[in-house]
Amino acid sequence: MFPDQAFNLVWTVKNTGTTTWNTRYQVRYFLTDTTLRFGSADIKFPKDVKPNESVDLTLSMKAPNRAGEYNTVWVLTNADGANFYTLYLKIRVGGSTPTASPTATANPTSTETPIVTPNP
């Protein structure tokens, strides 16, 4: 990743249990260092997820502005507030942002014949 690069993280999780996950379930940040949230907020599940169904959990994030390797921890939390699964994210941030490189373009050529009018 590049410094300050915006990205979407999508975790696809499958309900392998016997209880339906409802929209009161959520993905929550689990560490004390809030800089490792990468600008994202906790989110609720977007739909009910029955046993053997999957759901995409999308977090909008932004990479740190300094190069390095970053590890963060999130948890799935049920409607009663109990954590029941841990999710990990590890990203590497390079030292510079991408820059646009110039693109060579050919000079336009005219296919028309110029009309010359003499001065009287």
N, C-alpha and C positions, 0 to 999 in steps of 0.2 A: 504494500500500500504506500501511498505518498502521504506526506504530512498534510493534515487537515482534509484528507479525502473523505467525502461523504459516501456512505455505502449502506445497503440494506442487508442485514443478516437474516436468513430464513432457516429456522430449525423446523424440520418435519418430524413430528413425534407421533408414535402410534400408541394407542391405548391398548395395552396387553392385559389389563386387569378385568375386573367384573363389574365395575361401577362406571356409569356414564359421567364424563367430565362435562360440567356445564359452564356457562359464560361467567360464573363467579370464580372460576379457576383462573390462575394468572401465572405469568413469567415475572419473577422478581429478581432484582439485583441482590447479590448475597455478600459482597465484600464491604469493608468499611471505607476503603479508598474510593471516593466517589468519582475521581478522575477516570477510573477504569470502567465507568458506565458508558464511556465513549459518546456522551451526549444523549443517551437513550433513556426513556422512562419505562417503568414497569408497565406491562400490558395485560389486559384480560383476554381470555380465549375468545376468538371471534364467533364461535359456534359451539353447540353441544357436540361431544365426541363420544360415541357409543363404543363399547368394547370391540376391538379389532378394526376400528376406524382410525384414520390419521388426520392430523391438522397441521397446517403451516402456521408457524408463529413468526411474525416478521417484526424486527426491530430496526428502526432507522438510526444509524450511527454515524460517527465522524471519527476518523483516526486521530490520534494525538499529533501535535505539531512538531514533535521531536522524534528523531530516528531512534529505533530500539525495538525490543521484543516485549510484548505486553500480553499478560494472561489475566483473564477475568472469569468470574464464576456467577452463574445465574441458577435459579431453582424454579421448578414447577411447584406451585402451591395450591392446595385444594381450597374449597369454599370455607372450610373451618380454620384456615390459616396454617395448616400443617404442610411442611415441605415434604415432597415425596420423590423427587428426582432432581439430580444435579446436571447442569449443562455447562460445558466449558468452551471458552473461546480464546484462541491464541492468534495474535496478528503480529506481523513484522512491518515496521515502518522504515522506509528508506530515507536517505538524507536530503533529498531534494524533490521539488515538485516537477512534474513534467512541463516541458516548454514546447511550444509549437515550433516545428522546424520549417524553414521556408521551402515552398514548393516552386520548382521552376516551371514556368509556362512559356510557350512559344509566342513570339510576337505575331499578332494577327497579320494576315496578308490579304490584300484586296484582290478580288477577282473581277472587279469592274474596270472598264476602260475609261480613263478620264476624258471629259469633253473640254476642249480648249476653244474659247471664242476669242478671235482676234479683236484688238482695239481698233475702232475706226479712225 
